Amino acid sequence: MDTDQPPRRSTKEDAQTAERLDSWKEIAAYLKRSVRTVHRWEKEEGLPVHRQLHKDLGSVFAYKGELDAWFNGRSVHAGPRAATNAGASAIRFRVIAAVTLVATIALIGAVAVLLPLRSRAAKSGLAAQVTNLELMSTFAGSHRWPALSPDGGMVAFVSDAGGTPQVWIKNRSNGDPIQITFGDVPAVRPRWSAQGDRIIYSRHGGGIWSVPPLGGVPREIVKDGLNADLSPDGRQIVFERAGQLFIAGADGLEPRQLPHPPFQLIEHYGDSWPTFSPDGRSIALFLGEQGRYGDYWVVPSDGNEPRRVTADLQEGGAPAWTPDGQSLVVPSARSGSVNLWRVPLAGGEPEALTTGPGEDLDPLVSADGRTLLFANVKRTWAVMLHNVHSGTRRTLLEKRTPLAFPRYSPDGRRIALAGRNPRGEMHLFIMQADGSKLTAVTDGAGELNIMPQWSGDGETLYFYQVRPSQTFRQLPLAGGASREIAAWTFGRQFQAAVEPGGRAVVYSAVERGDLRESRVHDVKTGSDSALPFALYEHRFSRDGRLIAGESRDHEVVVCENENGHCRALIPKHVRAPTALAWSGDDRRLFFLRHTSARVWGELTSVDVDAGTVKVHGLVGPFERDYQMFMDASPRDEIVYTICRETPHELWVAKLR
C-alpha cells in the first residue's frame, strides 16, 4: 500500500500524532517559538491552527502531526504574498490562485572538491550552448537566486540550510557559506548593490529590506513591495506592489508607479521579477496573461511604451540581461521543460542555452558575459487517491511531467485530467479510475487545454482552451472535433461549471481580480444573465438541485438552483477554502483549506443539512498552494495531484 503521508519533523511521537494542543501557549511551546511568532506564522504562512466553530475566535487548537507536516513543508520557495488589505487581497487571491491552475546559489567558481565534469553534466542533463558545466551546490540546503558582488568575488543566495530560507554569502574560491539574515520569515531574491556595501532582498509577505554584506541588523526600506532589483548605478530600485511596478530611490524613498503595462500583473502567481538593464534605462519582466502562462516584456524606466519580447504564452520566470543589453536570458517552457533561452531584443529566434530534465530558473550572467549561473530543480507529479473512510491513500499514476485538474466521471469509473503530451503541450487525458489506460483525448498541435469536467451522462468533456484561442469548449468523447460554447477566458469567466443536464453553465464574472457577480449562460440560446448571488468556484450537486461555492468572505455557501436562496455552511475564515466537491450522496461538501504557505491542504467536509464539520487530515504536497485541486468520486474517494521535488541546486557554466 502506498502511503504518501506528510513528512514528519520527528519520529519520536508517532504514537501521539492525534494529540491536541489546546492553546496558543501549548502550540508555541511545542514549536519552541514565542506566542507572537506562531501568531505570525498562522497569519502569514498558514500554520495549521484550528478554531472552535461557532465560538470565540480566540479558542484554538492544533494537532502535533499537522504542525510537524507544516514545519517540514516550509521550503525555499517564495510562497503567495500576504497583501496589506487582507480582505481585498484574499478575494484577488481566490481568482488568481485558480487562474494559475491553468507552474540559490551555493558555491561559485572553484570548489574544494570537484566532481568530474562529465559526471556532473550527465547528472544534471544540462548541456546545450554552455560549456564547463559545474555543480556548485556541494553543501547542505536548497539554493536559489544567485547575486554576484560587484567585483565578482562573492556570491549571495538564498538557502534553507538553517531552516527558514535566508540570505547567505560565499566566497567564490574557498571557505564555507555564511548566513547573514535570520528569522522566521523566508527571504527572497537577494541583489547586491553597485558599491558592494549592502544586499537588498524581499521577505515573504511583502517588504524590501537591506542588510550589510557581512551581516548586521536588516533595515526595511519598502514596507509593501517585493522582488526588488537595484539599478546598475545603485541609485534606484524597481519592485512590484499590488500588481503594479514602482521605481524608488535606493532607500525606497519617493516611489513612483510606472504607467500600466498592457494589463495588470497577476498577483500571487505572477511574480514578474522586474530586472534593470545594464544601462538602467529599461526593465525586463515576465508578464502572466493566463495564470502561469505568459511572455517577456521590456518596460522603459522613463515610463514610455512597453514592448513585448516573446509571444510564446509559456511558463516563465525571472529574466536576466546580457551585459551588452542586447539579449535576455530567460526561463521558458517553449520546448517542453523549463530551460534557459537567450532571446535577442532586436528580433530573431531564441537560442537554447540549457536542455535536459528538471527546471532551470533564476539565471544570472556575470558582468563580463562569460559565466552563467542558475538553479535547477527536478520534480515528479503523481495522481493520488485518498479514501476518507479508511484514511488510506495510494498512487494511481506518476510522471516526470505535470499532471493537474483530475475530475471523476459521474459513475466514478474514469478520471479526466490535464497533462503534457510528448511535444510538451498541455492537453486533456482520460484514464481508468485505477490509473490504467491513460489516453489523450485532445492532441492538436499548438493547443493548450486545461480544466476538464464531465457532462452529467459522462459522454462529453467541457474545458478551457488557452491557446490558440481563449474559449470554453465542448468535446464529444465518441469522436469528433470540439466546439466553442463561448469566447471565455479563465480569468474573466472564472471556473465555469456545467449543469448536469448540459443546458446551462454558471460562472463567476471577474474584473481585474474582483468578483462582480455569478452569471448563467444558456447553452442553447447563448444568452447570459445575472444570478441573485455572487460566488467563486461553483459546483453543482450531482442531482443539479444545489450550487455550492465560496463567498467573498470565504464562507462555503449552498444555493438552491431553482430560486437562488443561499445559506452559509461554514462561517467567515481568514484562510480561503478551495476545490469544492460533493459527496456521493450530495449530503456533504468536501473542500481543502489552505494550511501552509507552501504546499499542504487540510481536507475538510461539512454536512449540508446539519452544518457539522469534519477534518480528514492533510493532503499534499501540491506544486504550489494555489494549485490545490481535488475531486470526489461517488464512493467518496478523493483524487488529487501532488508534486515532489528535489532541493534546488546551483550550477555555473561558461557561455559560448
Buried (B, 14 or more C-beta within 10 A) or exposed (E): EEEBBBEBBEEEBEEEBEEEBEBBEBBBBBBEBEBEBBBBBBBBBBBBBBBEEEEEEEEBBBBBBBBBBBBBBBBBBBBBBBBEEEEBBBBBBBBBBBBBBBBBBBBBBEBEEEEEEEEBBEBBBBBBBBEEBBBBBBBEBBBBBBBBBBEBEBBBBBBBBEEBBBBBBBBBEEEEBBEBBBEBBBBBBBBBBEEBEBBBBBBBBBBBBBBEBEBEEBEEBBEBBBBBBBBBEBEBBBBBBBBBBBBBEBEBEEBEEBEEBEEBBBBBBBBBBBBBBBEBBBBBBBBBBBBBBBBBBBBBBEEEEBEEBBEBBBBBBBBBBBEEBEBBBBBBBBBBBBBBBBBBBEEEEBBBBBBBBBBBBBBBBBEEEEBBBBBBBBBBBBBBBBBBEEEEBBBBBBBEBBBBBBBBBBEBEBBBBBBBBEEBBBBBBBBEBEBEEBEEBBBBEEBBBBBBBBBBEBEBBBBBBBBEEBBBBBBEBEEEEBEEBBEBBBBBBBBBBBBBEBEBBBBBBBEEBEBEBBBBBEBEEEEBEEBEBBBBBBBBBBEBEBBBBBBBBBBBBBBEBEEEEBEEBBBEBBBBBBBBBBBBEBEBBBBBBBBBBBBBBBBBBBBBEEBEBEBBBBBBBBBBBBBBBBBBBBEBBBBBBBBBBEBBBBBBBEBE
